[in-house]
Amino acid sequence: MTDSTTETTLLKRLSSALRDAWQSDPLYIDPIIAPGLTDSQKAAVEHASEQAEQSGIAQYIAIMPPLPNSEEAAWSRFSSDLAYSMHRDNGEEQTIVLFSQADDAARSYAYLVDANGPAIPPGSDFLARSTSGDFLPVELAVPYQLQILIAAANGTEPPAPPDFDTRDAGDPSEDYIEATGLDNGNPDVLVFSATAVAALGLSVWVLRRRAKYSWRNSLTTKPDPVRSQQLRERVVNALEPLPEPDDPTEEMWVLYDRGRRVQQALRALIEAHPDWADSVDFAHRFGVENLLSTHKWVRARLRGSSKAGPEAPRFCFLFPHHRNKIEQFALKQQGTTLTVDMCDHCRREINDGHEPECLMVPKRPGSKKPVPYYQRSDMYALSGFGSFQPLEDAVLESLGSASASATGGRG
């Protein structure tokens, strides 16, 4: 078994263990690290969890053993994926997920998750450093990170990041609070006394991320191919009779038949949705654009044009308007993987850890709730705009045309 396979297996087991533990208690302390925490550390973490729970925001906290630096990239991917999964499962508007790797210090991975995905400040471990460069002890890091996330969720002023005395803590059996006498004083005055620059950086980053993913909260309104591609005029021309093939081979007659199906699908779509060019559901506009692009390619091939390539036009699964450098891509979707056509821009976004913009449409006719088009069960979702079957076949099957004879495949 390779190191990569072993790592994947271990992370799957950890994911299951965390999910099971979080079902009964939002605070999970790994059994490996628990014996090494002092009573004060445990009390501080538990108190912070109870205070966070009072905010009314769904929360999940995991205190984990420290990981080797070489595993940070894999842990970041794992923790952000798990944070998003927990948010999807709980059905709340916002979710706080905090992973704190605790030993003599705590390196934190703090996520605020909403419909736009998990938000984590770049280099969040640096937010947990003192002026001397040391990581915060767990009894300070966990309360601080939770306060930061709650403030970001509520849109309120974030607390000042803690600055702590890095002098020798003395007895190894003590924790920072005991060693510095904070258990006998006022930790708000003695510890939380730095500027709010780092916390403000998190707040600004969260706002920027939400702006980047604001498309998830509204219906797609641009680009509008009706205007930019003159779709109304092109539909009229596309319904003119097809020319018979210049080269009457079997392949060309099969292509001719496909062109006829594309025309039938155009008529059926327009008859079923006469407001296609004005509807708030942009799937109809991109559907017409898809069919017109395929029709244009068919006509060019039938005329023997040298500009028409051997392969039919392909469309990005996530946003069918994207047409640049389309390749097949394995897209993970809620426990499964779909092989779809995707443009280079969307592939890069996913590989960089982002969620590329998707075609957002009404959940149902008349609804104002936006959903990715592929979450519906209509002809566009069934086709994937060409990823699963040619759109013309899906349209004719869906709208019940008696003349539809789907052949599948690309021309």
C-alpha positions in Angstrom: 0.0 0.0 0.0 1.5 3.4 -1.0 1.9 6.3 1.4 -0.8 8.2 -0.4 -3.3 5.3 -0.1 -2.5 4.9 3.6 -3.0 8.6 4.2 -6.4 8.6 2.4 -7.5 5.6 4.4 -6.5 7.2 7.7 -8.2 10.4 6.9 -11.4 8.6 5.9 -11.4 6.8 9.3 -10.8 10.1 11.1 -13.6 11.8 9.2 -16.0 9.0 10.3 -14.8 9.2 13.9 -15.2 13.0 14.0 -18.7 12.8 12.4 -19.8 10.2 14.9 -18.4 12.1 17.9 -19.9 15.4 16.8 -23.4 13.8 16.7 -23.4 13.7 20.5 -21.1 16.6 21.5 -19.8 19.6 19.5 -16.5 19.4 21.3 -14.2 16.5 20.4 -10.9 15.9 22.2 -8.8 13.2 20.6 -8.1 10.4 23.1 -4.4 10.6 22.1 -4.1 14.2 23.2 -6.6 14.2 26.1 -4.2 12.8 28.8 -1.6 15.5 28.0 -4.0 18.4 28.6 -4.2 19.9 32.1 -7.4 20.4 34.0 -7.3 24.2 33.3 -6.8 23.6 29.6 -9.7 21.3 29.4 -11.9 23.7 31.4 -10.9 26.6 29.2 -11.7 24.7 26.0 -15.0 23.4 27.4 -16.0 26.9 28.6 -15.2 28.4 25.2 -17.4 25.7 23.5 -20.3 26.5 25.9 -20.0 30.2 25.2 -19.9 29.6 21.4 -23.0 27.4 21.7 -24.9 30.3 23.3 -24.3 32.3 20.1 -26.9 30.0 18.4 -24.5 29.2 15.5 -23.9 25.6 14.7 -20.4 24.6 15.9 -18.0 21.7 15.8 -14.6 21.7 17.6 -11.8 19.1 17.4 -8.7 19.2 19.5 -6.2 17.0 17.7 -2.6 15.9 18.0 0.0 18.0 16.2 0.8 16.9 12.6 4.2 17.0 10.9 4.6 20.1 8.8 4.8 17.9 5.7 1.2 17.0 6.1 -0.3 20.5 6.4 -1.5 20.6 2.8 -3.4 17.4 3.0 -4.8 18.4 6.4 -6.0 21.7 5.0 -7.8 20.0 2.2 -9.3 17.3 4.6 -10.4 19.8 7.2 -12.0 22.3 4.8 -13.9 19.4 3.0 -15.1 18.0 6.3 -16.2 21.5 7.5 -18.2 22.0 4.3 -19.8 18.5 4.6 -20.8 19.2 8.2 -22.4 22.5 7.2 -24.4 20.8 4.3 -25.6 18.1 6.7 -26.9 20.4 9.5 -29.0 22.6 7.3 -28.1 25.8 9.2 -27.3 29.1 7.5 -23.8 29.3 9.1 -21.5 26.8 10.7 -18.3 27.2 12.8 -15.7 24.4 12.5 -12.5 24.7 14.5 -9.6 22.2 14.3 -6.9 22.9 16.9 -3.7 20.9 16.9 -2.7 21.0 20.5 0.4 20.0 22.4 2.5 22.7 24.0 0.9 25.1 21.6 -2.1 25.2 19.2 -2.0 25.5 15.5 -5.6 26.3 14.5 -7.6 25.8 11.3 -10.8 27.9 11.8 -13.6 27.8 9.3 -16.8 29.9 9.0 -19.0 28.0 6.5 -22.1 29.2 4.7 -23.7 28.7 1.3 -20.6 30.3 -0.2 -18.4 27.5 1.2 -15.8 27.4 4.0 -13.9 30.6 4.8 -10.5 30.4 6.3 -8.0 33.2 6.6 -4.8 32.7 4.6 -2.1 31.5 7.0 -4.5 31.2 10.0 -1.7 29.8 12.1 0.0 33.2 12.0 -3.1 34.8 13.6 -2.4 32.5 16.6 1.2 33.8 17.1 2.5 36.2 19.7 4.8 39.1 19.0 7.7 36.7 19.7 6.5 34.3 17.1 5.4 31.5 19.4 2.1 29.7 18.9 -0.7 30.3 21.5 -1.3 27.6 24.0 -4.6 25.7 23.4 -6.3 27.3 26.4 -6.0 30.7 24.7 -6.1 29.7 21.0 -9.5 27.9 21.1 -11.4 30.7 22.9 -9.8 33.3 20.7 -10.5 31.6 17.4 -14.1 30.9 18.4 -14.6 34.6 19.3 -13.2 35.6 16.0 -15.4 33.3 14.0 -18.6 34.3 15.9 -17.8 38.0 15.3 -17.3 37.3 11.6 -20.6 35.3 11.5 -22.5 38.1 13.2 -20.8 40.9 11.4 -19.6 42.5 14.7 -16.2 43.9 15.7 -13.7 41.1 16.2 -11.8 40.8 19.5 -8.2 41.9 19.8 -5.8 39.0 19.2 -4.2 37.8 22.3 -0.6 38.6 23.0 1.0 36.4 25.7 4.2 36.4 27.8 6.6 33.8 26.4 8.7 33.5 29.5 9.5 30.0 30.8 6.2 28.5 32.0 8.1 26.6 34.7 6.7 23.2 35.8 5.9 21.2 32.7 2.8 19.9 34.4 1.4 23.5 34.5 -0.4 25.2 31.7 0.0 28.8 30.6 -2.9 30.1 32.7 -1.5 28.5 35.9 2.1 29.5 35.2 1.3 33.1 34.7 -1.3 33.4 37.5 -4.1 34.3 35.1 -6.4 31.9 37.0 -6.2 34.4 39.8 -6.6 37.6 37.8 -8.5 39.0 34.9 -7.4 37.3 31.6 -9.2 39.9 29.5 -6.9 42.6 30.9 -3.7 40.6 31.2 -3.8 38.6 28.0 -6.1 40.2 25.4 -4.2 43.4 25.1 -2.9 43.6 21.5 -4.1 45.5 18.5 -6.9 44.0 16.3 -4.9 44.1 13.1 -4.8 40.3 12.6 -8.5 39.9 13.5 -9.4 42.7 11.1 -7.5 40.9 8.4 -9.7 37.9 8.9 -12.9 40.0 8.8 -11.8 41.6 5.5 -10.8 38.3 4.1 -14.2 36.8 4.9 -15.9 39.7 3.3 -13.8 39.3 0.1 -14.5 35.6 0.0 -18.3 36.2 0.3 -18.1 38.7 -2.5 -16.2 36.2 -4.6 -19.0 33.6 -4.0 -21.9 36.0 -4.1 -23.1 34.3 -7.3 -24.4 31.4 -5.2 -27.1 33.6 -3.7 -28.6 35.0 -6.8 -29.9 33.8 -10.2 -27.5 34.1 -13.1 -28.0 37.3 -15.0 -24.9 37.6 -17.1 -23.5 37.1 -19.6 -26.7 37.3 -21.6 -26.2 35.4 -24.9 -29.5 36.7 -26.2 -27.8 40.0 -26.7 -24.2 39.1 -27.1 -24.8 36.3 -29.5 -28.0 37.6 -31.3 -29.9 34.5 -30.5 -33.3 35.6 -31.7 -32.0 36.3 -35.2 -29.9 33.2 -35.3 -32.9 31.0 -34.4 -34.8 32.1 -37.4 -31.9 31.3 -39.7 -31.3 28.0 -38.1 -34.8 26.7 -38.8 -34.2 27.1 -42.6 -34.0 23.7 -44.4 -30.7 21.9 -44.1 -28.6 21.5 -47.2 -28.0 17.9 -48.2 -24.4 16.7 -47.8 -21.9 17.6 -50.5 -20.3 14.2 -49.8 -23.2 11.8 -49.5 -21.4 9.2 -47.3 -23.0 7.2 -44.4 -21.2 9.5 -41.9 -22.6 12.6 -43.6 -26.2 11.3 -43.6 -25.9 10.5 -39.9 -24.7 14.1 -39.4 -27.6 15.3 -41.5 -30.0 13.4 -39.2 -28.4 15.0 -36.2 -28.9 18.5 -37.7 -32.6 17.7 -38.2 -32.9 16.6 -34.5 -31.2 19.9 -33.5 -33.8 21.8 -35.5 -36.7 19.8 -33.9 -35.3 20.4 -30.5 -35.1 24.2 -31.1 -38.7 24.3 -32.2 -39.8 22.1 -29.2 -37.9 24.3 -26.7 -39.2 27.5 -28.1 -42.8 26.3 -28.2 -42.6 24.9 -24.7 -40.9 28.1 -23.4 -42.0 31.1 -25.6 -40.4 33.5 -23.1 -37.0 31.8 -23.3 -35.3 35.0 -24.3 -36.7 37.0 -21.4 -37.1 34.4 -18.7 -35.2 34.8 -15.4 -34.2 31.1 -16.0 -31.1 31.5 -18.0 -30.9 27.8 -18.7 -33.2 28.4 -21.6 -30.9 31.0 -23.2 -27.8 28.8 -22.8 -29.9 25.9 -24.1 -30.7 27.7 -27.3 -27.1 28.9 -27.6 -26.0 25.3 -27.2 -28.3 24.0 -29.9 -27.4 26.9 -32.3 -23.7 26.2 -31.9 -24.2 22.6 -32.7 -26.4 23.5 -35.6 -23.8 25.9 -37.0 -21.2 23.1 -36.9 -23.5 20.6 -38.6 -24.2 23.0 -41.5 -20.5 23.7 -41.9 -19.7 20.0 -42.0 -22.5 19.3 -44.6 -21.1 22.1 -46.8 -17.6 20.6 -46.6 -16.2 23.7 -44.9 -12.6 23.3 -43.9 -13.2 25.5 -40.8 -15.5 22.8 -39.2 -13.5 20.4 -37.1 -14.4 16.7 -36.8 -15.7 17.1 -33.3 -19.0 18.8 -32.3 -18.8 21.8 -30.0 -18.4 21.0 -26.3 -19.7 23.0 -23.4 -18.6 23.5 -19.8 -20.7 21.5 -17.4 -20.7 24.2 -14.7 -21.2 27.2 -17.0 -22.2 26.2 -20.6 -21.2 29.6 -21.9 -17.6 28.7 -21.3 -16.1 27.1 -24.4 -12.3 27.5 -24.0 -10.2 24.3 -24.0 -12.9 21.9 -22.9 -11.6 18.7 -21.5 -13.1 15.8 -19.4 -12.8 16.3 -15.7 -13.6 14.2 -12.7 -15.9 16.4 -10.6 -16.7 15.4 -7.0 -20.4 15.9 -6.1 -21.8 14.9 -2.7 -20.3 11.4 -2.3 -19.9 10.6 -6.0 -17.7 11.6 -8.9 -19.0 12.7 -12.3 -17.0 12.8 -15.5 -18.0 16.0 -17.2 -16.8 18.4 -19.8 -15.1 21.5 -18.2 -13.3 24.6 -19.5 -9.7 25.4 -18.4 -10.9 28.3 -16.2 -13.2 26.2 -14.1 -10.6 23.4 -13.9 -8.0 25.8 -12.6 -10.4 27.2 -10.0 -11.2 23.7 -8.7 -7.5 22.7 -8.7 -6.7 25.9 -6.7 -9.2 25.0 -4.1 -12.0 27.4 -5.2 -15.5 26.8 -6.4 -16.0 28.2 -9.9 -19.1 30.1 -10.8 -22.0 27.9 -11.9 -25.2 28.5 -13.8 -27.8 29.4 -11.2 -31.4 29.0 -12.0 -34.8 29.0 -10.1 -35.3 25.9 -8.0 -38.7 25.5 -9.7 -40.8 27.7 -12.0 -41.7 30.9 -10.2 -39.3 30.3 -7.3 -36.8 32.9 -6.3 -34.4 30.4 -4.7 -31.3 29.9 -6.9 -29.8 26.5 -7.3 -27.1 25.1 -9.7 -29.0 24.0 -12.8 -27.8 20.4 -12.5 -29.6 20.1 -9.1 -33.0 20.1 -11.0 -34.3 17.2 -12.9 -35.0 18.8 -16.2 -33.6 18.4 -19.7 -30.6 20.6 -19.0 -29.6 18.6 -15.9 -30.1 15.3 -17.7 -27.9 16.4 -20.5 -25.3 18.4 -18.5 -25.3 20.6 -21.6 -23.6 17.8 -23.5 -21.6 16.1 -20.8 -24.0 13.2 -20.4 -25.9 13.2 -23.8 -26.4 15.7 -26.6 -28.7 18.4 -25.5 -31.0 18.0 -28.5 -31.7 14.4 -27.5 -32.5 15.4 -23.9 -34.8 18.1 -25.2 -36.7 15.8 -27.5 -37.0 13.1 -24.9 -38.2 15.6 -22.2 -40.7 17.4 -24.4 -42.1 14.2 -25.9 -41.4 14.8 -29.6 -42.7 11.8 -31.6 -39.9 12.4 -34.2 -37.1 12.2 -31.7 -34.7 9.3 -32.3 -31.8 9.9 -30.0 -28.6 8.3 -31.1 -26.3 9.7 -28.4 -22.6 10.4 -28.8 -20.8 13.4 -30.4 -20.8 13.9 -34.1 
